[in-house]
Structure formats: structure tokens, C-alpha cells
Amino acid sequence: MFPNGSFSAISYGPCLTVNQSLLPVLVWVHGGGLQSGCSSQSIPRIYNGTNIIARSLQQQSVIVVTINYRLGVLDDMYSTELIQENSSEWPTAGNYLYYTNKSNALDVSNKIVQNMNCSKGNSEMTLACLRNSSIENLTTTYGYRQTKPIVDGYFFHFIHQQQLKKENIIKI
């Protein structure tokens, strides 16, 4: 998945130095219904990691972590590859897909290929045709299919509004 077992990350704001200060951490995952969006183009702009850091430096430093993830047709296409490679280690992988079995996924894939006019006779030419297509055309042809990930457990074991009323959350 990642060449040499690593991935690239973008850092915004001043470099953190080793010290004994404890800083609050804000983790932001953009919305978009698993179909659109990214952390750098969040609306309103206040949610953009760069803007949060710039505003926090005026009052109190904060660490901002933003997450981008695969969306829509690009996510679904890659998910089938992950399942094939990791089915024994990741038995619940199928729960992340819109399709209930491989024949459904194959039918949808074949329709996309036909609607994109990429039926070229062999898989290499078909793949080359799809790669040369615009993301807009590919997304339009794919259509809007809502994927629904499963929840294995809770990340937060409390209700945020109740914690705010009790003032148990650090204000920054």
C-alpha cells in the first residue's frame, strides 16, 4: 500500500520542539458523506488546519491533525484490492463496501467501462482508457452510492454536549 512502508505527510505551522509543555490536540476529519471533501478545503475556512494554528498562536498553541481519505468511486475500486490482499487478516473488510459480493462489483465495473466507452477488448487498453478519463466523468458515470462503514467500538466514551456543560473539555 505504501512504498517502503511509509507515507508522506504535510506539516502546517511552526515546527514543534521537544519540551515539557502539554498541548491540546484537535483532530479534524472532514465531512462529505464519504463522497467529497478534503481537510484543506473545509468550509467554513476556520476548519482548515492552517487557519486553526494561525488563530491559536494568538492565544494558546495547539496541535492540529487533519485526515484525508479515499472517497467515492476511487475508494470502492481500491477497497476490493485491499480485501483480496488482506482477507485473512481483515475478515470484516467486506463490511466497508457498497457491494455485497464480487459479481455485483463486477457488474457495476463493467457498466462503468461501457458507459465511459472504454471497452477496448483487453484489460490493459481498458485500464489505460479509464486512467485517461477525467475524474468528473468517472464520478458522474459511477453515480452516487453511499458507502457505510461499520463501527467497531467508540472512540469517545462520552457525549460531547454533556462534557461541554460540565466544562470537562479544555477551552482553547
Contacts in CASP RR format, 6 or more apart in sequence:
PFRMAT RR
TARGET T0000
AUTHOR 0000-0000-0000
METHOD contacts of the structure
MODEL  1
MFPNGSFSAISYGPCLTVNQSLLPVLVWVHGGGLQSGCSSQSIPRIYNGT
NIIARSLQQQSVIVVTINYRLGVLDDMYSTELIQENSSEWPTAGNYLYYT
NKSNALDVSNKIVQNMNCSKGNSEMTLACLRNSSIENLTTTYGYRQTKPI
VDGYFFHFIHQQQLKKENIIKI
1 82 0 8 1.000
12 49 0 8 1.000
12 50 0 8 1.000
12 53 0 8 1.000
12 64 0 8 1.000
13 50 0 8 1.000
13 53 0 8 1.000
13 54 0 8 1.000
14 53 0 8 1.000
14 57 0 8 1.000
16 63 0 8 1.000
21 61 0 8 1.000
23 61 0 8 1.000
23 62 0 8 1.000
23 63 0 8 1.000
24 60 0 8 1.000
24 62 0 8 1.000
24 63 0 8 1.000
24 170 0 8 1.000
24 172 0 8 1.000
25 62 0 8 1.000
25 63 0 8 1.000
25 64 0 8 1.000
25 65 0 8 1.000
26 52 0 8 1.000
26 62 0 8 1.000
26 63 0 8 1.000
26 64 0 8 1.000
26 65 0 8 1.000
26 172 0 8 1.000
27 65 0 8 1.000
27 66 0 8 1.000
27 67 0 8 1.000
28 39 0 8 1.000
28 42 0 8 1.000
28 47 0 8 1.000
28 49 0 8 1.000
28 52 0 8 1.000
28 64 0 8 1.000
28 65 0 8 1.000
28 66 0 8 1.000
28 67 0 8 1.000
29 39 0 8 1.000
29 66 0 8 1.000
29 67 0 8 1.000
29 69 0 8 1.000
30 37 0 8 1.000
30 38 0 8 1.000
30 39 0 8 1.000
30 42 0 8 1.000
30 47 0 8 1.000
30 66 0 8 1.000
30 67 0 8 1.000
30 68 0 8 1.000
31 37 0 8 1.000
32 71 0 8 1.000
33 146 0 8 1.000
34 71 0 8 1.000
34 72 0 8 1.000
34 75 0 8 1.000
34 146 0 8 1.000
34 147 0 8 1.000
34 149 0 8 1.000
35 71 0 8 1.000
35 72 0 8 1.000
35 144 0 8 1.000
35 146 0 8 1.000
36 71 0 8 1.000
37 71 0 8 1.000
38 68 0 8 1.000
39 47 0 8 1.000
39 48 0 8 1.000
39 49 0 8 1.000
39 66 0 8 1.000
39 67 0 8 1.000
39 68 0 8 1.000
40 48 0 8 1.000
40 49 0 8 1.000
40 50 0 8 1.000
40 66 0 8 1.000
41 48 0 8 1.000
42 48 0 8 1.000
42 49 0 8 1.000
45 51 0 8 1.000
46 52 0 8 1.000
46 55 0 8 1.000
49 64 0 8 1.000
49 66 0 8 1.000
52 62 0 8 1.000
52 64 0 8 1.000
53 62 0 8 1.000
53 64 0 8 1.000
56 62 0 8 1.000
56 64 0 8 1.000
56 172 0 8 1.000
59 172 0 8 1.000
60 172 0 8 1.000
62 172 0 8 1.000
69 75 0 8 1.000
70 78 0 8 1.000
72 139 0 8 1.000
72 142 0 8 1.000
72 145 0 8 1.000
72 147 0 8 1.000
73 112 0 8 1.000
73 138 0 8 1.000
73 139 0 8 1.000
73 142 0 8 1.000
73 143 0 8 1.000
75 147 0 8 1.000
76 97 0 8 1.000
76 98 0 8 1.000
76 99 0 8 1.000
76 105 0 8 1.000
76 145 0 8 1.000
76 147 0 8 1.000
77 109 0 8 1.000
79 93 0 8 1.000
79 94 0 8 1.000
79 96 0 8 1.000
79 97 0 8 1.000
80 97 0 8 1.000
80 102 0 8 1.000
80 105 0 8 1.000
82 90 0 8 1.000
82 93 0 8 1.000
83 90 0 8 1.000
83 93 0 8 1.000
83 94 0 8 1.000
83 97 0 8 1.000
86 93 0 8 1.000
87 93 0 8 1.000
92 150 0 8 1.000
92 152 0 8 1.000
95 149 0 8 1.000
95 150 0 8 1.000
96 147 0 8 1.000
96 149 0 8 1.000
96 150 0 8 1.000
97 105 0 8 1.000
97 147 0 8 1.000
98 145 0 8 1.000
98 146 0 8 1.000
98 147 0 8 1.000
99 105 0 8 1.000
99 108 0 8 1.000
112 130 0 8 1.000
112 138 0 8 1.000
112 141 0 8 1.000
112 142 0 8 1.000
113 119 0 8 1.000
113 126 0 8 1.000
113 130 0 8 1.000
115 141 0 8 1.000
116 129 0 8 1.000
116 130 0 8 1.000
116 133 0 8 1.000
116 137 0 8 1.000
116 138 0 8 1.000
116 141 0 8 1.000
117 129 0 8 1.000
118 126 0 8 1.000
118 129 0 8 1.000
118 130 0 8 1.000
118 133 0 8 1.000
119 126 0 8 1.000
120 126 0 8 1.000
120 128 0 8 1.000
120 129 0 8 1.000
130 138 0 8 1.000
160 169 0 8 1.000
163 169 0 8 1.000
END
